[in-house]
Amino acid sequence: MTAMTFAARVVPLIVAVMLAGCSAAIKQRIADCQVGDWQQIGRKDGLDGAPPNFAERKDFCDDHADSGKSAAADAGARYTAGWELGNTQMWTAVGVADGARGMAQQFAARAAGEEVRQRKTPPNQRAYDDGWLRGNAQYWEGIGKRDGVAGRPLTGKDASRSQADQTGIRFDDAAYDSGWQAGNRQFWQDAGASDASNGVPDSALRERAASARSAGVQVQEDVYRAAWNGEIVNYWRNLGARDAVTGSEFGVRGREARQKGLKVFEAEYRQAWEKRLTEHWEQAGREDGYGKPFLLEERIANARRDGVFAIPDTRAIYTRAWEAENARYCVPENAFEQGRLNRGLAFEVCQPPLRDRLRSAWFNGQEFASAELRQRQVVEDVRQLEARLYEGRRRLDRLDRDVRNSQPTKDKPATDESDRQNRRREQDRRDLADQLRRLERQLDDAHLWLDQNDFSMQRLRRDIY
C-alpha cells in the first residue's frame, strides 16, 4: 500500500472520529446550557483541566440554548464556584492516584506535564497534597492488610517503615495499623472457616493461638469461633451429600466425629444425604426411561455395590422420572428422528398399542433420510446445470456476435474462406442451441423432481401423526 493510498484511507477515518467526538461534546454543552446549572458547567470545566472561562461559556449558551433566556445575574459567581470545586477535585484525584501507587509527592512534575501545559490547567498544590495524603494512607492500609491476612505480626511494619525511609515515601503508621487489624481479622476468619470445612474440631484453635502468640501475632478467638461455627454446618451438609453416593452413612461419620471432638449436626447431614439420594434415583429413572426398560429392582439390588442407598421414596422417585422420560421417548416425533439419524429405537420399552405406530414413524424417518440424501445430490446437479447454462448462453451470445460481424458487406466481400468460416459458426451455433435446450429440459426435470420429492418428504413427516 502506497503512502498516498494509506493516507487517503486513514486520514478521513481519523477526521470522522474526531468530528464524532466533537459533535458529542457540543451536544453535551448544549444540554448543559438548556439545564442552566452554571455551577455544574463550571465544575465540568474544572474537572476537565480547562482554565475558567465564563465569558466563552456564556456566549456559547446564548447562541445555542433553546430557552431564549439569558444567564442569571449570579451565573458568573456560580460558574466560578463550580470551577474551583472541579479543579480541586481534579488535582485531588491526581494526588490520590500517586499516593495509592506508593509514589512520592511530585506535584511539580505533574504541574509541568505535557497535558497540563497544553490545556493550561491552573495548578492547585493544596488539593494535590490533600489527595496524595489520602492515596498514601490507602497504600499503607493495603500493605498492612496484606501482612495481617498473611498472619504476620504487627511489628512487621518496622520493615515497611524502613523501606519507606529509604525510598523517600512517607510511612503512614495509623493507616498501616488499620489495615493490619482488618487483615488480622480476615486471617482468623479464614482459619476458622478452613478448619470447619475440613472437619477439624474447633479445639484446634488452642494450637493455632499458641503458635500465633509465639510469633507475636494477635489472636482473635471470637472471630475464629464465629467463622468456624458458621462453616461447620456446611461441612456436615457437604459430607452427607458426598457420603450418599460413596457408600457411607451417618453411623460411621458420627462415631468418627465424636472420637476427635468434632461438633455433630446429624439433622443437617441426614437432610443433605437424603436430598442427594433423591437426586440420584431421579437421575437414574431419567437415564433408564429414555430407551431402557424399567430397571428399578436391578438397581436396588446393586445399590450397595454402586455405593448408594435405597430410601423410602426410592420407588416413587424412580418411577416418576422413568415414566416421564419413557413418555418423551415413545412418541412418533422421536421415532421419526431416530430413524432419520439411522439410530435404533427400543420399541419393546414402549406401550404395546404404540409400537406399530412408532415403527411406522421410524421407517418414515429412514425414508426421509434417503430422500434428503437424494435431494442434496439433485440440488448439486441443479447448481451445475445452471452454471453450464450460464456459460453456454455466454458462448451463444459470442457466436451470435461473430456471425453478425462476419456477414459480407460492400467493404468486405465474401470469399471461399469466409463462407467456410460462416458455415462452421452457424453449425456451432445450432449445436450449442440444441445443447442448451437439452440442459433446460434437464433443469426443468430436476426442478420438478425437487418439488415432488419435497412433497413426498412432507408427507413422510405428516404421516407419523
C-alpha positions in Angstrom: 0.0 0.0 0.0 1.5 3.4 -1.0 1.8 6.2 1.4 -0.7 8.2 -0.6 -3.2 5.3 -0.5 -2.7 4.8 3.2 -3.3 8.5 3.9 -6.3 8.5 1.6 -7.9 5.7 3.7 -6.8 6.6 7.2 -6.9 10.3 7.4 -10.7 10.5 6.6 -11.3 7.9 9.3 -9.3 9.9 11.9 -11.2 13.1 10.9 -14.5 11.3 11.2 -13.7 10.0 14.7 -12.6 13.5 15.8 -15.7 15.1 14.4 -17.9 12.5 16.1 -16.2 13.3 19.4 -16.5 17.0 18.9 -20.2 16.5 18.0 -20.9 14.6 21.2 -19.1 17.3 23.2 -21.0 20.1 21.6 -24.3 18.3 22.2 -23.4 17.8 25.8 -22.6 21.5 26.1 -25.9 22.5 24.6 -27.7 20.2 27.0 -25.8 21.8 29.9 -26.9 25.2 28.7 -30.5 24.2 28.5 -30.4 22.9 32.1 -28.8 26.2 33.1 -26.9 24.9 36.1 -23.9 27.2 36.0 -22.2 25.7 39.0 -22.3 22.3 37.2 -21.0 23.9 34.0 -18.0 25.4 35.9 -17.4 22.2 37.7 -17.1 20.2 34.5 -14.6 22.7 33.1 -12.5 22.4 36.3 -12.6 18.6 36.2 -11.6 18.7 32.5 -8.5 20.7 33.4 -9.7 23.7 31.5 -9.0 27.2 32.8 -12.0 29.2 34.0 -13.8 30.9 31.0 -17.2 32.1 32.0 -17.5 34.6 29.1 -16.9 32.0 26.4 -19.4 29.6 28.0 -22.0 32.3 28.3 -21.6 33.3 24.7 -22.0 29.7 23.6 -25.1 29.2 25.7 -26.6 32.5 24.4 -26.2 31.1 20.8 -27.4 27.5 21.5 -29.9 27.5 24.4 -33.5 27.0 23.3 -35.0 28.7 26.2 -34.1 32.1 24.9 -33.3 33.3 28.4 -30.0 34.9 29.3 -27.9 33.6 32.1 -29.0 34.7 35.7 -27.3 37.6 37.3 -25.3 35.3 39.6 -24.3 32.9 36.8 -20.6 34.1 36.9 -20.2 33.6 40.6 -21.9 30.2 40.4 -19.7 29.2 37.5 -16.5 30.3 39.4 -17.5 28.4 42.5 -18.2 25.3 40.4 -14.9 25.6 38.5 -12.9 25.9 41.8 -14.6 22.7 43.0 -13.9 20.8 39.8 -10.3 22.0 39.7 -9.8 20.9 43.3 -11.4 17.5 42.6 -9.1 17.0 39.5 -5.9 17.7 41.4 -7.1 15.7 44.4 -7.7 12.7 42.1 -4.1 13.1 40.7 -2.7 13.2 44.2 -4.7 10.2 45.3 -3.5 8.2 42.3 0.1 8.9 43.0 -0.2 8.2 46.7 -2.1 5.0 46.2 0.7 3.7 43.9 3.3 4.2 46.6 4.9 7.1 44.8 6.5 10.1 46.4 4.8 13.5 46.2 5.6 15.0 42.8 3.3 18.0 42.3 6.0 20.0 40.4 6.4 17.2 37.8 2.6 16.8 37.4 2.1 20.6 37.0 4.8 20.7 34.3 3.3 17.7 32.4 2.5 18.0 28.7 -1.2 17.6 29.1 -1.4 20.3 31.9 0.6 22.7 29.8 -1.5 22.1 26.6 -4.7 22.6 28.4 -3.3 25.5 30.5 -4.6 23.8 33.7 -4.3 26.1 36.7 -2.2 24.4 39.4 -3.6 23.6 42.8 -0.9 22.1 45.0 -3.0 22.1 48.2 -5.6 19.8 46.5 -2.9 17.6 45.1 -1.2 17.3 48.5 -4.5 16.5 50.3 -5.2 13.8 47.7 -1.7 12.4 47.9 -2.1 12.0 51.7 -5.4 10.1 51.2 -3.8 7.9 48.5 -0.7 7.3 50.7 -3.0 6.2 53.5 -4.8 3.8 51.2 -1.4 2.4 50.0 -0.2 1.7 53.6 -3.6 0.4 54.6 -3.4 -2.1 51.8 0.2 -3.2 52.8 -1.0 -3.6 56.4 -4.0 -5.7 55.4 -1.8 -7.9 53.2 0.5 -8.5 56.2 -2.4 -9.2 58.5 -4.0 -11.7 56.2 -0.7 -13.4 55.8 -0.6 -14.0 59.6 2.4 -11.7 60.1 2.8 -9.8 63.4 2.1 -6.1 63.7 5.8 -5.5 64.4 6.4 -6.4 60.8 5.6 -2.8 59.9 9.1 -1.8 61.1 10.5 -3.3 57.9 7.9 -1.4 55.8 8.8 1.9 57.7 12.5 1.3 57.0 11.8 0.7 53.3 9.7 3.9 53.1 12.5 5.9 54.7 15.0 4.5 52.1 12.7 5.4 49.1 11.6 8.8 50.5 8.0 7.8 50.8 6.0 8.9 53.9 5.1 6.0 56.1 1.5 6.2 57.5 1.6 4.4 60.8 -2.1 4.7 61.6 -3.2 3.6 58.1 -0.9 0.5 58.3 -2.3 -0.4 61.7 -5.9 0.0 60.5 -5.2 -2.3 57.5 -3.3 -4.8 59.6 -6.2 -5.1 62.1 -8.6 -5.8 59.2 -6.2 -8.3 57.7 -5.6 -10.0 61.1 -9.4 -10.4 61.5 -9.6 -11.9 58.0 -6.7 -14.2 58.9 -8.7 -15.7 61.8 -11.9 -15.8 59.8 -10.2 -17.8 57.1 -8.6 -20.1 59.7 -11.9 -20.8 61.4 -13.7 -21.4 58.1 -10.9 -23.6 56.7 -10.8 -25.8 59.8 -14.5 -26.3 59.8 -14.7 -27.0 56.1 -12.1 -29.7 56.6 -13.7 -31.3 59.6 -11.1 -30.0 62.0 -12.6 -29.5 65.5 -12.5 -26.0 67.0 -10.2 -27.3 69.7 -7.5 -26.8 67.1 -7.7 -23.1 68.0 -5.6 -23.7 71.1 -2.6 -24.9 68.9 -3.2 -22.1 66.4 -3.4 -19.5 69.1 -0.2 -20.7 70.8 1.7 -20.7 67.5 0.4 -17.2 66.7 1.3 -15.7 70.1 4.8 -17.2 69.9 5.2 -15.4 66.6 3.8 -12.1 68.1 0.5 -12.3 66.1 -2.7 -11.0 67.8 -5.2 -13.8 68.4 -8.9 -13.1 67.8 -10.6 -16.1 69.3 -14.2 -14.8 68.9 -13.6 -14.2 65.2 -12.2 -17.7 64.6 -15.1 -19.3 66.5 -17.8 -17.3 64.7 -16.3 -18.4 61.3 -15.9 -22.0 62.5 -19.5 -22.2 63.8 -20.8 -20.7 60.6 -19.0 -23.2 58.3 -19.3 -26.4 60.3 -22.9 -26.8 59.3 -21.9 -26.7 55.6 -19.2 -29.3 56.4 -21.9 -31.8 57.6 -24.2 -30.9 54.6 -21.4 -31.5 52.1 -20.3 -34.6 53.9 -23.9 -36.0 53.8 -24.2 -35.3 50.1 -20.8 -36.9 49.3 -21.5 -40.0 51.5 -24.9 -40.6 49.9 -23.2 -41.7 46.6 -20.0 -43.1 48.0 -21.4 -45.8 50.3 -21.1 -44.1 53.7 -23.8 -43.2 56.2 -24.1 -41.2 59.5 -23.4 -44.0 61.9 -19.7 -44.2 61.0 -19.3 -40.5 60.5 -20.9 -39.7 63.9 -18.6 -42.1 65.7 -15.5 -40.6 63.9 -16.6 -37.1 64.7 -17.2 -37.8 68.4 -13.8 -39.5 68.7 -12.0 -36.4 67.6 -14.2 -34.0 69.4 -16.0 -32.5 66.4 -19.4 -31.0 66.9 -22.1 -33.1 65.2 -25.0 -31.8 63.1 -26.9 -35.0 62.4 -30.1 -33.4 61.1 -28.3 -31.4 58.5 -26.2 -34.4 57.5 -29.3 -36.6 57.0 -31.2 -33.9 55.1 -28.3 -33.5 52.6 -27.8 -37.3 52.4 -31.4 -37.9 51.6 -31.6 -35.0 49.2 -28.6 -36.3 47.2 -30.1 -39.8 47.1 -33.4 -38.3 45.8 -31.4 -36.6 43.0 -29.6 -39.9 42.3 -32.7 -42.0 42.0 -34.4 -39.3 39.9 -31.4 -39.2 37.6 -31.3 -43.0 37.4 -35.0 -43.0 36.4 -34.4 -40.4 33.7 -31.4 -42.3 32.3 -33.3 -45.6 32.2 -36.6 -44.1 31.0 -35.1 -42.8 27.7 -34.9 -46.0 25.8 -34.2 -48.6 28.6 -36.5 -51.0 30.4 -37.8 -50.4 34.0 -34.6 -51.4 35.9 -35.6 -50.4 39.5 -35.3 -53.8 41.1 -31.9 -54.4 39.5 -30.7 -51.0 40.6 -31.8 -51.5 44.2 -30.2 -55.0 44.3 -26.9 -53.4 43.1 -27.2 -50.2 45.2 -24.5 -51.3 47.8 -22.1 -52.3 45.0 -22.7 -48.9 43.4 -22.1 -47.0 46.7 -25.7 -45.7 47.1 -28.7 -46.5 49.2 -32.4 -47.1 48.7 -34.6 -44.7 50.7 -38.3 -45.0 51.5 -39.2 -42.9 48.4 -36.9 -44.6 46.0 -39.6 -46.5 44.1 -41.8 -43.4 43.7 -38.9 -41.1 42.7 -37.5 -43.5 40.1 -40.9 -44.5 38.7 -42.0 -40.9 38.2 -38.8 -40.0 36.4 -38.8 -43.2 34.3 -42.4 -42.7 33.2 -41.8 -39.1 32.3 -38.7 -39.9 30.1 -40.4 -43.0 28.7 -43.3 -40.9 27.6 -40.9 -38.5 25.9 -39.1 -41.4 24.2 -42.1 -43.3 23.0 -43.5 -40.6 20.7 -43.7 -40.6 16.9 -41.5 -37.5 16.6 -38.7 -39.2 18.4 -39.1 -42.4 16.5 -39.0 -40.5 13.2 -35.9 -38.6 14.3 -34.1 -41.8 15.4 -35.0 -43.4 12.0 -33.8 -40.3 10.2 -30.4 -40.5 12.0 -30.3 -44.3 11.4 -30.3 -45.0 15.1 -32.2 -47.9 16.7 -35.4 -47.5 18.7 -36.2 -49.8 21.6 -39.8 -50.4 20.7 -40.1 -53.0 23.4 -39.9 -50.4 26.2 -43.0 -48.6 24.8 -46.6 -49.5 25.5 -47.9 -52.2 23.1 -50.6 -50.0 21.5 -47.9 -47.5 20.4 -45.4 -49.9 18.9 -46.9 -50.3 15.4 -47.3 -46.5 15.1 -43.7 -45.9 16.3 -42.3 -48.5 13.9 -44.1 -46.7 11.0 -42.7 -43.4 12.2 -39.2 -44.9 12.4 -39.4 -46.3 8.9 -40.7 -42.9 7.7 -37.6 -41.3 9.2 -35.4 -43.8 7.3 -37.2 -43.0 4.0 -37.0 -39.3 4.8 -33.2 -39.6 5.3 -32.9 -41.3 1.9 -35.0 -38.6 0.3 -32.8 -35.9 2.0 -29.7 -37.6 0.6 -31.2 -37.7 -2.9 -32.4 -34.1 -2.6 -28.9 -32.9 -1.8 -27.5 -34.6 -4.8 -30.2 -33.2 -7.1 -29.7 -29.7 -5.7 -26.0 -30.0 -6.5 -26.9 -31.2 -10.0 -29.2 -28.2 -10.4 -26.3 -25.9 -9.4 -24.1 -27.5 -12.0 -26.8 -27.4 -14.7 -27.4 -23.7 -14.0 -23.6 -23.0 -14.2 -23.4 -24.9 -17.6 -26.5 -23.0 -18.9 -25.0 -19.7 -17.9 -21.7 -20.4 -19.6 -23.4 -21.9 -22.7 -25.6 -18.8 -23.1 -22.5 -16.6 -22.9 -20.9 -18.7 -25.6 -24.0 -18.5 -27.7 -24.0 -14.7 -27.4 -20.4 -14.6 -28.6 -21.2 -16.8 -31.6 -24.2 -14.6 -32.5 -21.9 -11.6 -32.5 -19.3 -13.4 -34.5 -21.9 -14.4 -37.1 -23.2 -10.9 -37.4 -19.8 -9.4 -37.6 -18.7 -11.9 -40.3 -21.6 -11.1 -42.7 -20.2 -9.8 -46.1 -20.5 -6.1 -46.8 -19.7 -3.8 -49.7 -16.3 -3.1 -48.0 -15.7 -6.7 -47.1 -17.0 -9.1 -49.8 -17.4 -12.8 -49.2 -14.6 -15.3 -50.0 -14.5 -19.0 -50.1 -12.6 -19.0 -46.7 -15.1 -16.6 -45.1 -18.0 -18.7 -46.3 -16.5 -21.8 -44.8 -16.0 -20.0 -41.5 -19.5 -18.7 -41.5 -20.9 -22.2 -42.2 -18.8 -23.6 -39.3 -20.0 -20.8 -37.0 -23.6 -21.4 -38.0 -23.2 -25.2 -37.3 -21.6 -24.4 -33.9 -24.4 -22.1 -33.1 -27.1 -24.7 -33.9 -25.2 -27.4 -32.0 -24.9 -25.1 -29.0 -28.5 -24.1 -29.1 -29.5 -27.8 -29.2 -27.3 -28.5 -26.2 -28.8 -25.5 -24.3 -32.3 -26.8 -25.0 -31.4 -30.2 -23.6 -29.9 -28.6 -20.5 -33.0 -26.5 -20.0 -35.1 -29.7 -20.2 -32.8 -31.4 -17.7 -33.1 -28.4 -15.4 -36.9 -28.3 -15.6 -37.0 -32.1 -14.9 -34.7 -31.6 -11.9 -36.9 -28.8 -10.5 -40.0 -30.9 -11.0 -38.3 -33.8 -9.2 -37.3 -31.5 -6.3 -40.9 -30.3 -6.0 -42.2 -33.9 -6.0 -39.5 -35.0 -3.5 -40.3 -32.1 -1.2 -44.0 -33.1 -1.3 -43.0 -36.7 -0.6 -40.8 -35.6 2.4 -43.6 -33.5 3.8 -46.0 -36.4 3.5 -43.5 -38.8 5.3 -43.3 -36.3 8.2 -47.1 -35.7 8.3 -47.9 -39.4 8.2 -46.3 -40.1 11.6 -49.2 -38.5 13.4 
